[in-house]
């Protein structure tokens, strides 16, 4: 039987890849946008299984109408306010990450939708110098949650909503705590900047002896679909690569892949460390991510053949 799912956040980096994979797997996919139609998915407009609907997910009436007019089998919820260093107002995060999640879960409850996949973040564990440092490594799903800022709190409280709606109303929710996601379509950030400089043989600055877990976007997509297909109850999964790699090692790898003559200029401060335990997702979801180095090759290849450089 063909499944009909709602996907929020289609204009985002992960959402663009997830909708394509769902359509490849013959899902019917309805996506929402608030004000401006996302341009990056116009190529999907001719796909008979794809539908794009304008809907303000903060408006409970519009959300209820969305569910009433579509017989959804499940929801992939990726929309929300990402972490911004210059955003300090709690309402921005609470509205985008908590209230929208509540509205969607209410839509599921009121219209008998029993599958919900929620995109969360490893930021809930606490990560950086000056913030809450994890108590042990690698960090598994049993680790104490240590929210530091409004973004972390909004994601954590949204997770608790998912738990409540499972225990109270039987909505099967998978909470996916992503590590730092990267992939070919990113046109900013560490991977893009380092690759661009390497291809132009420019110096590469690495500020800080930082080690963390990065995950390739296709693996995040894989985790979403696997959790939708396999989960039978509320559960939380760490979604990463399982690799621990420093920023300096990433720069070295990109320089090697591109055969660049770039000099890597290294500054040792500040120091931080993070490693993620993904054994639960591997065991229960059959999740099988590629290595960071494999993902880097895909990113470099894409940038080399794009117009960005």
Buried (B, 14 or more C-beta within 10 A) or exposed (E): EEBBBBBBBBBBBBBBBBBBBBBEEEBBBBBBBBEEEBEEBEEBEEBEBBBBBEBBBEEBEBBBBBBEEBEBBBBBBBBBBBBEEEBEEBEBBBBBBBBBBBBBBBBBBEBEBBBBBBBBBBBBBBBBEEBBBBEEBBBBBEBEBBBBBBBBBBBBBBBEBBBBBBEEBEBBBBBBBBBBBBBBBBEEEBBBEBBBBBBEEBEBBBEBBBBBBBBBBBBBBBBBBBBBEEBEEBBBBBBBBBBBBBBBBBBBBBBEBBEBEBEBEBEEEEEBBBBBBBBBBBEBBEBEBBBBBEBBBBBBBBBEEEEEE
